[in-house]
Amino acid sequence: MRRADRLFQILQYLRGGRLTTAAQLAEKLEVTPRTIYRDVAHLIGSGVPIEGEAGVGYLMRDGYDLPPLMFTHDEMVALVAGARILQTWGGSKMAAAAQEALVKIDAVLPEAERVRAGHINVHAMETPWHGGSWRAFVDQFEAASENLIRLQITYEDEAGNRSERAVRPLGVWFWGKVWTAVCWCELRNDFRMFRLDRVVELAERDRYRPVKGQTLQDFIDTEAYCR
């Protein structure tokens, strides 16, 4: 967890005048009490009205609230543009999450910022390529790379020839029009990039362990994607 996220969570736990010890906070946030002591000292130094001391506990009186979420115009353009691009070009779950993120941001923005966000004229348009099951495959390859799940795929090359592959997904890359999955291909015993719009079928298999020389960083270091 990033420190900024941890500080925000500490504020949430201390709301409403609840006395909470550093040990309790440390257990909830999976850090050491010493880390909590430093974080609380930082919050107090920033002007947050936290009362208490180490060994006793901390609380924050009612009435303190976080300032409204604020973004610069360029930050808001980047967030809205990114979310709209994912809604159009991302996987099914990515698209839904992007929409939900926009709803949440809109709910906490001050009125003036909400109006400005609604007038951002950056859009992503669909094309005839959007047919097929590629959206689901984006989500499945992404989840498999995160959870280290081997996949069995039926893949069709540019000439229409099909092959069966057992692959270890390492990540998904977007190239402006197509998504590719970077994988360690067990058939070729080498790195391969598969266009997700050419994947015909997909099934999960067992978990795999990262192997030195077969990781995404190893692939990037080879600069094979540049050739």
Salt bridges, closest charged atoms under 4 A:
ASP5 OD2 - ARG2 NE 3.02
ASP39 OD1 - ARG3 NE 3.16
ASP39 OD2 - ARG6 NE 2.49
GLU51 OE1 - ARG61 NH2 3.44
ASP65 OD1 - ARG15 NH2 3.49
ASP106 OD1 - ARG114 NE 3.64
GLU111 OE1 - ARG114 NH1 2.48
GLU113 OE2 - ARG116 NH1 3.19
GLU156 OE1 - ARG162 NE 3.05
GLU186 OE1 - ARG150 NH2 2.62
GLU186 OE2 - ARG168 NE 3.05
ASP190 OD2 - ARG192 NH1 3.69
ASP197 OD2 - ARG195 NH2 2.64
ASP206 OD1 - ARG150 NH1 2.44
